[in-house]
Amino acid sequence: MHDAIQDINQRLLKYFDALYFGDVGLFAELFHPQASLFCATGDFVSMDVRSYLDIVAARQSPSARHDPRQDRILSISVPTATTAHARVQELFLPKRFTDELVFIRAGNEWKIISKIWHFDLSPRA
């Protein structure tokens, strides 16, 4: 189980990099091709991973805007050999996001199969 937590932790660090740098290729590596993404903050959002990657490709990244980087892992749990959950937070100005990421073990890798996010407006750091 300890190895699984370390593996998930490493995936999360890559996830934070993908968010901050707007790295579509890295996101494609992290997400399962059949992943689904959801948000209920404001208007309900539901999309597949391809739609999400299109949004990432079209927007300016926080690094390009020289925004401060504030990301952190709140929790990781690995209840089974094939499923895991992580709760993380990151800043994408003007919003602070809390993401619930569900992972599955696909072959020899952990992949994000579901992302549910919430956001609050954050004062500029």
DRENDO-1510 file (C-alpha; in Angstrom, 1 decimal, always signed):
<recs>
REC; n; res; u; v; w
REC; 1; MET; +0.0; +0.0; +0.0 .
REC; 2; HIS; +2.9; +2.3; +0.8 .
REC; 3; ASP; +4.2; +2.0; -2.8 .
REC; 4; ALA; +0.7; +2.9; -4.1 .
REC; 5; ILE; +0.6; +6.1; -2.0 .
REC; 6; GLN; +4.1; +7.1; -3.3 .
REC; 7; ASP; +2.9; +6.4; -6.9 .
REC; 8; ILE; -0.2; +8.5; -6.4 .
REC; 9; ASN; +1.9; +11.3; -4.8 .
REC; 10; GLN; +4.2; +11.4; -7.8 .
REC; 11; ARG; +1.2; +11.5; -10.2 .
REC; 12; LEU; -0.2; +14.4; -8.2 .
REC; 13; LEU; +3.0; +16.4; -8.5 .
REC; 14; LYS; +2.8; +15.9; -12.3 .
REC; 15; TYR; -0.9; +16.9; -12.1 .
REC; 16; PHE; +0.1; +20.2; -10.5 .
REC; 17; ASP; +2.7; +20.7; -13.2 .
REC; 18; ALA; +0.2; +20.0; -15.9 .
REC; 19; LEU; -2.2; +22.6; -14.4 .
REC; 20; TYR; +0.4; +25.3; -13.8 .
REC; 21; PHE; +2.1; +25.0; -17.2 .
REC; 22; GLY; -1.1; +24.1; -19.2 .
REC; 23; ASP; +0.6; +20.9; -20.4 .
REC; 24; VAL; -1.9; +19.0; -22.5 .
REC; 25; GLY; +0.5; +16.1; -23.1 .
REC; 26; LEU; +1.1; +15.6; -19.4 .
REC; 27; PHE; -2.7; +15.7; -18.7 .
REC; 28; ALA; -3.2; +13.1; -21.4 .
REC; 29; GLU; -0.6; +10.9; -19.6 .
REC; 30; LEU; -2.4; +11.3; -16.3 .
REC; 31; PHE; -6.0; +10.9; -17.3 .
REC; 32; HIS; -7.6; +7.6; -18.4 .
REC; 33; PRO; -8.9; +8.1; -21.9 .
REC; 34; GLN; -12.5; +7.5; -20.6 .
REC; 35; ALA; -12.2; +9.8; -17.7 .
REC; 36; SER; -15.1; +12.1; -16.8 .
REC; 37; LEU; -14.9; +15.6; -15.2 .
REC; 38; PHE; -17.6; +17.4; -13.2 .
REC; 39; CYS; -18.2; +20.7; -11.3 .
REC; 40; ALA; -21.3; +21.8; -9.5 .
REC; 41; THR; -20.0; +25.2; -8.4 .
REC; 42; GLY; -22.3; +27.6; -10.3 .
REC; 43; ASP; -23.6; +26.0; -13.5 .
REC; 44; PHE; -23.2; +22.2; -13.6 .
REC; 45; VAL; -20.4; +21.1; -15.8 .
REC; 46; SER; -19.9; +17.5; -17.1 .
REC; 47; MET; -17.3; +16.7; -19.8 .
REC; 48; ASP; -15.1; +14.0; -21.1 .
REC; 49; VAL; -11.3; +14.2; -21.0 .
REC; 50; ARG; -10.9; +15.2; -24.6 .
REC; 51; SER; -13.2; +18.3; -24.0 .
REC; 52; TYR; -11.1; +19.2; -21.0 .
REC; 53; LEU; -7.8; +18.9; -22.9 .
REC; 54; ASP; -9.3; +21.2; -25.6 .
REC; 55; ILE; -10.1; +23.8; -22.9 .
REC; 56; VAL; -6.6; +23.5; -21.4 .
REC; 57; ALA; -5.0; +24.0; -24.9 .
REC; 58; ALA; -7.0; +27.1; -25.5 .
REC; 59; ARG; -6.4; +29.0; -22.3 .
REC; 60; GLN; -3.4; +30.9; -21.0 .
REC; 61; SER; -1.6; +29.0; -18.3 .
REC; 62; PRO; -0.9; +30.4; -14.8 .
REC; 63; SER; +2.8; +30.1; -15.6 .
REC; 64; ALA; +2.4; +32.2; -18.7 .
REC; 65; ARG; +0.6; +34.9; -16.6 .
REC; 66; HIS; +3.3; +34.7; -13.9 .
REC; 67; ASP; +0.7; +33.8; -11.3 .
REC; 68; PRO; +1.9; +32.5; -8.0 .
REC; 69; ARG; +1.9; +28.7; -7.6 .
REC; 70; GLN; +0.0; +27.4; -4.7 .
REC; 71; ASP; -0.8; +23.7; -4.8 .
REC; 72; ARG; -1.1; +21.1; -2.1 .
REC; 73; ILE; -2.1; +17.6; -1.4 .
REC; 74; LEU; -4.8; +17.4; +1.3 .
REC; 75; SER; -5.2; +13.6; +1.4 .
REC; 76; ILE; -4.5; +10.4; -0.4 .
REC; 77; SER; -6.3; +7.1; +0.3 .
REC; 78; VAL; -5.8; +3.8; -1.4 .
REC; 79; PRO; -8.6; +1.5; -0.2 .
REC; 80; THR; -8.0; -1.3; -2.7 .
REC; 81; ALA; -5.4; -2.6; -5.1 .
REC; 82; THR; -7.1; -0.9; -8.0 .
REC; 83; THR; -8.7; +2.2; -6.6 .
REC; 84; ALA; -7.5; +5.4; -4.9 .
REC; 85; HIS; -8.7; +8.9; -4.0 .
REC; 86; ALA; -6.9; +12.1; -3.6 .
REC; 87; ARG; -8.1; +15.6; -2.5 .
REC; 88; VAL; -5.9; +18.5; -3.7 .
REC; 89; GLN; -6.0; +22.3; -3.9 .
REC; 90; GLU; -4.5; +24.6; -6.4 .
REC; 91; LEU; -4.7; +28.3; -7.4 .
REC; 92; PHE; -5.8; +29.3; -10.9 .
REC; 93; LEU; -6.4; +33.0; -10.4 .
REC; 94; PRO; -8.9; +34.3; -9.7 .
REC; 95; LYS; -10.0; +31.0; -8.3 .
REC; 96; ARG; -8.8; +28.5; -5.7 .
REC; 97; PHE; -9.8; +24.9; -6.6 .
REC; 98; THR; -10.4; +21.8; -4.5 .
REC; 99; ASP; -10.3; +18.7; -6.7 .
REC; 100; GLU; -11.5; +15.2; -5.8 .
REC; 101; LEU; -9.5; +12.9; -8.0 .
REC; 102; VAL; -10.4; +9.2; -8.3 .
REC; 103; PHE; -7.7; +6.9; -9.6 .
REC; 104; ILE; -7.8; +3.4; -11.0 .
REC; 105; ARG; -5.0; +1.0; -11.6 .
REC; 106; ALA; -4.7; +0.6; -15.4 .
REC; 107; GLY; -2.1; -2.0; -16.1 .
REC; 108; ASN; +1.0; -0.8; -14.2 .
REC; 109; GLU; -0.1; +2.8; -13.8 .
REC; 110; TRP; -2.5; +4.8; -11.8 .
REC; 111; LYS; -4.8; +6.9; -14.0 .
REC; 112; ILE; -7.3; +9.6; -13.1 .
REC; 113; ILE; -10.7; +8.2; -14.0 .
REC; 114; SER; -12.8; +11.0; -12.4 .
REC; 115; LYS; -12.3; +14.6; -11.4 .
REC; 116; ILE; -14.8; +16.6; -9.4 .
REC; 117; TRP; -13.9; +20.2; -8.6 .
REC; 118; HIS; -15.2; +23.1; -6.6 .
REC; 119; PHE; -13.8; +26.6; -6.6 .
REC; 120; ASP; -13.9; +29.8; -4.6 .
REC; 121; LEU; -12.8; +33.2; -5.6 .
REC; 122; SER; -9.3; +33.8; -4.1 .
REC; 123; PRO; -7.7; +37.2; -3.5 .
REC; 124; ARG; -4.6; +37.8; -5.7 .
REC; 125; ALA; -1.6; +36.4; -3.7 .
</recs>
